Amino acid sequence: MINPKDFELKEVHSKTVAEYINKGKLKPTELNKLLDPMPTDDEIKSLMSSLLSTGGTNRENPIVIYNWSIVDGKSRFDALRKIKAKKYYFNIIPKESYTMEEVNKYTQRTMVRRDKTKTQKAISAYRFGVNEPTLTLAELSDMFGAGASTISKARNIAVLGYTDVLDLLFDGGSYKYETTNEHTGETKIKQTTSIAVVNNILRGLGHKEDESTSTKSMSESYRTDTSNKTVADIILSIHALSDEEKKLVRNVL
């Protein structure tokens, strides 16, 4: 387990930071990108104000890096660049002391503590589960504080081929859909951040306010073929089985 006491605090001038960026460094690690939502404009503005009020540096809250990739602090890094900070402070995880696997476990523990919506927690849990396939839904639920059924919905959306929708919801966006009253023909455009609602719409189940209302996705990019839906239905059916039934299925396969 990574011990923060092993971090090496380093002050880096903005000119050197620019050189690292030109070399393709100081980008978030893959797991950081998967588990930590992109900051909103308001969040960046708030960080910029906070940094400016404390002298324009992040000395009190350094950016954590490993092999010059950002493990924690990509929002602070973005804000520092926007205020044209002269100095950057980094906590460097010593490469000779820790492996990338240990760094990823540190990332996971750090990101779980962050404030996220239920939808974002579910997507984080699903994405982490892809990297750790031995973890059960119950274990992921405990780790990320997301309901197992909500994590399943994130997985369903991915299986259907709508990873762009997961990206949208994870980064704080709203999913737009169209409702049509089948009696009056009246059409309304609505939006939601609920992964449960999105899952129903994409699976063709709809999100009906009453029996006379139908829904459909607003975006062409949110379409998939029927074969993916068939696969999704099979996976959903398997996950609904008991542990003993799952063992029988594995034996047959």
Buried (B, 14 or more C-beta within 10 A) or exposed (E): EBEEEEBEEEEBEBEEBEEBEEEEBBBBBEBBBBBBBBBEEEBBEBBBEEBEEEEBBBEEBBBBBBEBBBBBBBBBBBBBBEBEBEBBBBBBBEEEEBEBEBBBBBBBEBBBEEEBBBBBBBBBBBBBBEEEEEBEBEBBBEBBBBBBEBBBBBBBBBBBBBEEBBEBBBEBBEBBBBBBBEEEEEEEEBEBBBBBBBBBBBBEEBBEEEEEBEBEBBEEEBEEEEEEBEEBBEBBEEEEEEEEEEEEEEEEE
